[in-house]
Amino acid sequence: MATEIKLPRLGQGMESGTIVKWLKSEGDTVQKGEPLYELDTDKVTQEVEADASGVLLKIAVAEGEVEVGRTIAVIGEQGEQVKIQEEAAQPPPREPAPVEAARETREIAQTQSNGRVKASPLARRIARERGIDLGAVAGTGPEGRVVAEDVERAAASTAPMPAPSPSLPVDGIEVEQLSSMRKTIARRLTEAWQAPVFQLGITVDMTRALEVRKGLVDLHGDGAKPTVSDLITKVCAAALMRHRDVNALYKGDVIELHPSANIGIAVAVPKGLVVPVILGCERKTIAEIAAVRADLVERARAGKLRQQDLDGGTFTISNLGMFGIERFIAVLNPPQAAILAVGSIEEKPVAVDGEVVVQPRMEITLTCDHRAVDGATGAQFLGDVKSFLEEPGLAL
């Protein structure tokens, strides 16, 4: 019996994905669990495994954007007849978030009453952000459906062209098309700048933290060597458990206060940035956090992250200290209510009990969404992070 392979929902809120390339050709033997194709979503490009074993009888969608739930291939026995139902893709039902329910109901009603332009959810979102009229966009998807690439193309064609400067040479200019990752980064950062944010900064004496980190390194076995970032992750988790309002997601009419510190770690990758998530940091030891972090970073830089590696974050840490950056402001990672920017550790002269001493000092800056977090709450959270770093035993 042939098995229809449908596009899966790989993360909460995913409505479509873009097939980048197939790793198998029609007629190839496929084993269940074997990588079958590469899929690009809003967050990551990943390999998707086969749902069944057999022969890849038919590739129904060679590449491009596809709705969740649509048949994209058929796996069965050699010589078996293939028949794919030519029906409109029906995504599996999902439970919309409270703030989305009313909007989705309205949009369904509009589709039924006025024949709204056929477009993917991602295309609609980009059109709203770019101010593009979907009715004026030519769709290249199935049955003339407008997909994300159509909207991007329309936006580029309507953008005013800058006049060339006679003083600038034209030879040697390189033009790079935006990758899906860069488009996603641009879209999410634009969304982040629409939030009313504020920043709080504080300087930490890292003397004890460095001592603890050295002790952890001396004790570690064959596993990943604990870093200062791992220690920061642990103390942030402890502080988040004391200040649940910071461990929150802002979702329009509701604020979700989460019971577990699922901390995202910003990781630079070639021509982009990803934020894999370490789940349940409050329950993990620093050594366990180091092991998970090392695995996530390695797979992020190799382009091997899965969608589930990026889902569920409640707070983010962005550390540029390794680049010698002393202080910076990190951009919010919506819908999370806060993000911590970590600078480098620098030897600085400071006054202690009337004497000038040299201490390893580190500046940290908290960016908060004021719709979810008040100034006093953010200040108390940041104060606890400072206290825990200056005496790590308080966080354990």
C-alpha positions as CSV (number, residue, x, y, z in Angstrom):
1,M,0.0,0.0,0.0
2,A,1.5,3.3,-1.1
3,T,2.0,6.0,1.5
4,E,1.4,9.6,0.7
5,I,4.1,11.8,2.3
6,K,2.6,15.1,3.5
7,L,4.3,18.3,4.6
8,P,4.5,18.1,8.4
9,R,4.0,20.9,10.9
10,L,7.4,21.2,12.5
11,G,6.7,23.9,15.0
12,Q,3.9,25.8,16.7
13,G,2.2,28.3,14.2
14,M,3.9,26.8,11.1
15,E,1.4,26.9,8.2
16,S,3.7,26.4,5.2
17,G,7.3,25.6,4.3
18,T,9.6,25.8,1.3
19,I,11.0,22.6,-0.2
20,V,14.6,23.5,-1.1
21,K,15.8,20.2,-2.6
22,W,15.1,16.5,-2.6
23,L,17.8,14.2,-1.2
24,K,16.3,11.2,-3.1
25,S,15.1,10.8,-6.7
26,E,12.1,9.0,-8.0
27,G,12.9,5.3,-8.1
28,D,15.3,5.4,-5.2
29,T,14.9,3.1,-2.2
30,V,14.1,4.9,1.0
31,Q,14.3,3.8,4.6
32,K,12.0,5.1,7.3
33,G,13.9,7.8,9.3
34,E,16.3,8.5,6.4
35,P,16.7,12.1,5.3
36,L,14.3,12.6,2.4
37,Y,14.3,16.4,1.6
38,E,15.4,19.8,2.8
39,L,12.7,22.1,4.1
40,D,13.1,25.8,4.7
41,T,10.7,27.3,7.4
42,D,10.6,30.7,9.0
43,K,13.3,29.7,11.5
44,V,15.6,27.1,10.0
45,T,16.5,25.0,7.0
46,Q,16.5,21.3,8.0
47,E,16.4,17.8,6.7
48,V,13.1,16.0,7.0
49,E,13.1,12.3,7.5
50,A,10.9,9.8,5.5
51,D,7.7,8.6,7.2
52,A,7.9,5.2,5.6
53,S,10.2,2.7,3.9
54,G,9.9,1.6,0.2
55,V,10.6,3.1,-3.2
56,L,10.1,6.9,-3.8
57,L,7.4,6.4,-6.5
58,K,6.5,10.0,-7.1
59,I,7.7,13.5,-6.1
60,A,4.5,15.6,-6.3
61,V,6.2,19.0,-5.4
62,A,9.7,19.4,-6.7
63,E,10.5,22.6,-4.9
64,G,8.8,25.8,-3.6
65,E,6.4,26.8,-0.9
66,V,3.9,24.2,0.3
67,E,1.1,24.3,2.8
68,V,1.2,22.0,5.8
69,G,-0.7,18.8,5.1
70,R,-0.3,18.8,1.4
71,T,0.9,15.6,-0.3
72,I,4.5,16.1,-1.6
73,A,5.5,12.6,-2.5
74,V,4.5,8.9,-2.5
75,I,6.4,6.0,-1.2
76,G,5.4,2.4,-1.9
77,E,6.4,-0.9,-3.6
78,Q,8.3,-1.0,-6.9
79,G,5.8,-0.9,-9.8
80,E,2.9,0.1,-7.6
81,Q,0.4,2.5,-9.3
82,V,0.5,6.1,-7.9
83,K,-2.7,8.2,-7.6
84,I,-2.6,11.4,-5.7
85,Q,-5.8,13.1,-4.7
86,E,-6.1,16.4,-6.6
87,E,-7.7,18.2,-3.7
88,A,-7.1,21.5,-2.0
89,A,-4.5,21.1,0.8
90,Q,-6.1,20.9,4.1
91,P,-3.6,21.6,7.0
92,P,-4.1,19.6,10.1
93,P,-6.2,21.4,12.7
94,R,-4.5,23.4,15.3
95,E,-5.6,25.1,18.4
96,P,-5.0,28.9,17.8
97,A,-3.7,31.0,20.5
98,P,-6.4,33.1,22.2
99,V,-5.2,36.3,20.5
100,E,-5.3,34.6,17.1
101,A,-8.7,32.9,17.4
102,A,-10.8,36.0,16.6
103,R,-8.6,37.1,13.8
104,E,-8.6,33.6,12.2
105,T,-12.4,33.4,12.5
106,R,-12.7,36.8,10.8
107,E,-10.3,35.8,8.0
108,I,-12.2,32.6,7.3
109,A,-15.4,34.6,7.1
110,Q,-13.8,37.0,4.6
111,T,-12.6,34.2,2.4
112,Q,-16.0,32.7,2.2
113,S,-17.8,36.0,1.6
114,N,-15.6,38.0,-0.7
115,G,-13.4,35.5,-2.5
116,R,-10.1,36.9,-0.9
117,V,-6.9,36.5,-2.9
118,K,-5.4,33.0,-2.4
119,A,-2.1,33.5,-0.5
120,S,0.0,31.6,2.0
121,P,0.0,32.8,5.6
122,L,3.7,33.8,5.2
123,A,2.9,35.8,2.0
124,R,0.1,37.6,3.8
125,R,2.3,38.5,6.7
126,I,5.1,39.8,4.5
127,A,2.5,41.8,2.5
128,R,1.2,43.5,5.6
129,E,4.7,44.4,6.7
130,R,5.7,45.7,3.3
131,G,2.4,47.5,2.6
132,I,1.9,45.4,-0.5
133,D,-1.6,44.9,-2.0
134,L,-2.0,41.2,-2.5
135,G,-4.6,41.8,-5.2
136,A,-1.9,43.3,-7.4
137,V,0.5,40.4,-7.0
138,A,0.7,37.7,-9.6
139,G,0.8,34.3,-7.8
140,T,3.1,31.6,-9.0
141,G,1.9,28.9,-6.5
142,P,-0.6,26.2,-7.1
143,E,-3.8,27.5,-8.8
144,G,-2.3,31.0,-8.9
145,R,-1.8,31.1,-5.1
146,V,0.5,34.0,-4.0
147,V,3.5,32.7,-2.1
148,A,6.2,34.5,-0.1
149,E,8.6,34.8,-3.1
150,D,5.9,36.6,-5.1
151,V,5.4,39.3,-2.4
152,E,9.2,39.7,-2.1
153,R,9.5,40.2,-5.8
154,A,6.6,42.7,-5.9
155,A,8.2,44.6,-3.0
156,A,11.5,44.8,-4.8
157,S,9.9,46.0,-8.1
158,T,8.0,48.8,-6.4
159,A,10.9,50.1,-4.3
160,P,12.4,53.3,-5.6
161,M,15.7,52.8,-7.3
162,P,18.5,55.0,-5.8
163,A,20.2,57.3,-8.3
164,P,23.7,56.1,-9.1
165,S,26.5,58.2,-7.7
166,P,29.0,59.3,-10.2
167,S,31.7,59.4,-7.5
168,L,31.3,55.7,-6.8
169,P,32.8,53.0,-9.0
170,V,30.4,50.4,-10.3
171,D,33.0,47.8,-11.1
172,G,33.6,45.2,-8.4
173,I,30.2,45.6,-6.8
174,E,28.9,42.2,-5.5
175,V,25.1,41.7,-5.2
176,E,23.9,38.9,-3.0
177,Q,20.2,37.8,-3.0
178,L,18.8,37.6,0.5
179,S,18.7,34.1,1.8
180,S,15.6,32.7,3.5
181,M,17.5,33.1,6.8
182,R,18.3,36.8,6.2
183,K,14.7,37.5,5.1
184,T,13.5,35.9,8.3
185,I,16.0,37.9,10.4
186,A,14.9,41.1,8.7
187,R,11.2,40.4,9.2
188,R,11.6,39.4,12.9
189,L,13.9,42.3,13.8
190,T,11.4,44.7,12.1
191,E,8.7,43.2,14.3
192,A,10.9,43.6,17.4
193,W,11.5,47.3,16.8
194,Q,7.7,47.9,16.9
195,A,7.7,46.9,20.6
196,P,8.0,49.7,23.2
197,V,11.3,48.5,24.8
198,F,13.6,49.9,27.5
199,Q,17.1,48.9,28.6
200,L,18.7,48.5,32.0
201,G,22.4,48.1,32.5
202,I,24.6,47.0,35.3
203,T,28.2,46.1,35.9
204,V,29.2,42.8,37.6
205,D,32.3,41.9,39.6
206,M,33.2,38.5,37.9
207,T,35.9,37.5,40.4
208,R,34.0,34.7,42.0
209,A,32.3,33.6,38.8
210,L,35.7,33.1,37.1
211,E,36.9,31.1,40.1
212,V,33.8,28.9,40.0
213,R,34.2,28.4,36.2
214,K,37.9,27.4,36.7
215,G,36.9,24.9,39.3
216,L,34.2,23.4,37.0
217,V,36.8,23.1,34.2
218,D,39.2,21.3,36.5
219,L,36.4,18.9,37.4
220,H,35.0,18.2,34.0
221,G,35.7,14.9,32.4
222,D,35.4,14.1,28.7
223,G,32.3,16.3,28.2
224,A,32.0,19.8,27.0
225,K,34.2,22.3,29.0
226,P,31.9,24.7,31.0
227,T,32.2,28.3,29.9
228,V,31.3,31.7,31.4
229,S,28.3,31.7,29.2
230,D,27.1,28.4,30.7
231,L,27.4,29.9,34.2
232,I,25.5,33.0,33.0
233,T,22.8,30.8,31.6
234,K,22.4,29.0,34.9
235,V,22.2,32.1,37.1
236,C,19.7,33.7,34.6
237,A,17.5,30.6,35.0
238,A,17.6,31.0,38.8
239,A,16.7,34.6,38.5
240,L,13.9,33.9,36.1
241,M,12.4,31.5,38.6
242,R,12.3,34.3,41.1
243,H,10.9,36.8,38.6
244,R,8.3,35.0,36.4
245,D,7.2,38.2,34.8
246,V,10.5,38.3,32.9
247,N,10.2,34.7,31.9
248,A,7.3,35.6,29.7
249,L,5.9,35.8,26.2
250,Y,3.8,38.8,25.1
251,K,1.0,37.7,22.8
252,G,-1.2,40.6,22.1
253,D,-4.1,40.5,24.6
254,V,-2.4,37.9,26.8
255,I,1.0,37.5,28.6
256,E,2.2,33.9,29.1
257,L,4.2,33.4,32.3
258,H,6.2,30.2,31.9
259,P,7.1,27.8,34.7
260,S,10.4,26.7,33.2
261,A,13.4,28.7,32.1
262,N,13.9,27.8,28.4
263,I,16.8,29.9,27.5
264,G,17.8,30.7,23.9
265,I,21.5,31.2,23.1
266,A,22.2,33.5,20.1
267,V,24.6,31.7,17.8
268,A,26.3,33.4,14.8
269,V,26.3,31.2,11.7
270,P,27.6,31.9,8.2
271,K,25.7,35.0,7.0
272,G,23.0,34.7,9.7
273,L,22.0,34.1,13.3
274,V,20.0,31.4,15.0
275,V,18.8,31.0,18.6
276,P,18.7,27.4,19.7
277,V,17.0,26.8,23.0
278,I,18.2,25.0,26.1
279,L,15.1,23.7,27.8
280,G,14.6,23.6,31.6
281,C,17.8,25.4,32.6
282,E,16.7,25.8,36.2
283,R,16.7,22.0,36.5
284,K,20.1,21.4,34.8
285,T,23.6,21.6,36.3
286,I,26.1,23.9,34.7
287,A,27.8,20.8,33.3
288,E,24.6,19.6,31.7
289,I,23.9,23.1,30.3
290,A,27.4,23.0,28.8
291,A,26.8,19.7,27.1
292,V,23.5,20.8,25.6
293,R,25.0,24.1,24.5
294,A,28.0,22.5,22.9
295,D,25.8,20.2,20.9
296,L,23.4,22.9,19.8
297,V,26.2,25.3,18.7
298,E,28.0,22.5,16.8
299,R,24.9,21.6,14.9
300,A,23.9,25.2,14.3
301,R,27.2,26.0,12.6
302,A,26.9,22.8,10.6
303,G,23.4,23.7,9.5
304,K,22.0,20.6,11.2
305,L,19.5,22.2,13.7
306,R,16.0,20.8,13.8
307,Q,12.8,22.9,14.2
308,Q,12.4,21.6,17.8
309,D,15.8,23.0,18.7
310,L,14.5,26.5,18.1
311,D,11.0,26.2,19.6
312,G,9.8,26.9,23.2
313,G,12.3,29.7,24.2
314,T,11.1,32.0,27.0
315,F,14.3,34.2,27.4
316,T,17.4,34.9,25.3
317,I,21.1,35.6,26.0
318,S,23.3,37.3,23.4
319,N,27.0,37.2,24.3
320,L,29.5,39.3,22.2
321,G,32.1,39.3,24.9
322,M,34.4,36.9,23.0
323,F,34.7,39.6,20.3
324,G,35.9,42.2,22.8
325,I,32.6,44.1,22.8
326,E,32.3,45.7,26.3
327,R,28.6,46.7,26.0
328,F,25.8,46.6,23.5
329,I,22.0,46.5,23.3
330,A,20.4,43.3,22.1
331,V,17.3,43.4,20.0
332,L,14.2,41.8,21.5
333,N,13.4,38.2,20.3
334,P,9.5,38.3,20.0
335,P,7.3,37.1,21.5
336,Q,9.8,36.9,24.4
337,A,9.5,39.7,26.9
338,A,13.3,40.2,27.5
339,I,16.8,39.5,26.2
340,L,20.1,39.9,28.0
341,A,23.2,41.3,26.2
342,V,26.5,40.2,27.7
343,G,29.8,42.1,27.2
344,S,33.4,41.2,27.6
345,I,35.2,40.7,30.9
346,E,37.7,43.5,31.4
347,E,40.2,44.3,34.2
348,K,39.1,47.6,35.6
349,P,40.2,49.8,38.6
350,V,37.4,50.2,41.1
351,A,37.1,51.7,44.6
352,V,36.5,49.1,47.4
353,D,36.4,50.2,51.0
354,G,38.3,53.4,50.1
355,E,41.0,51.5,48.2
356,V,41.6,51.3,44.5
357,V,41.7,47.6,43.4
358,V,41.6,45.9,40.0
359,Q,38.6,43.6,39.3
360,P,37.4,41.6,36.3
361,R,34.3,43.6,35.4
362,M,31.5,42.7,33.0
363,E,28.7,44.8,31.7
364,I,25.3,43.3,31.1
365,T,22.2,45.0,29.5
366,L,18.6,43.8,29.8
367,T,16.2,44.8,27.0
368,C,12.5,44.5,28.1
369,D,9.2,44.7,26.3
370,H,7.4,47.3,28.4
371,R,4.0,45.8,27.5
372,A,4.9,42.8,29.6
373,V,7.7,43.9,32.0
374,D,7.8,47.0,34.2
375,G,11.0,48.8,35.0
376,A,11.1,47.8,38.7
377,T,10.6,44.1,37.8
378,G,13.4,44.3,35.2
379,A,15.7,46.0,37.7
380,Q,15.0,43.4,40.4
381,F,15.7,40.6,37.9
382,L,19.0,42.2,36.8
383,G,20.0,42.8,40.4
384,D,19.5,39.1,41.2
385,V,21.6,38.1,38.1
386,K,24.4,40.4,39.4
387,S,24.2,38.9,42.9
388,F,24.2,35.4,41.6
389,L,27.3,36.0,39.4
390,E,29.1,37.7,42.2
391,E,28.4,34.8,44.5
392,P,27.3,31.8,42.3
393,G,26.5,29.7,45.3
394,L,23.4,31.8,45.8
395,A,22.0,30.4,42.6
396,L,22.7,26.8,43.2
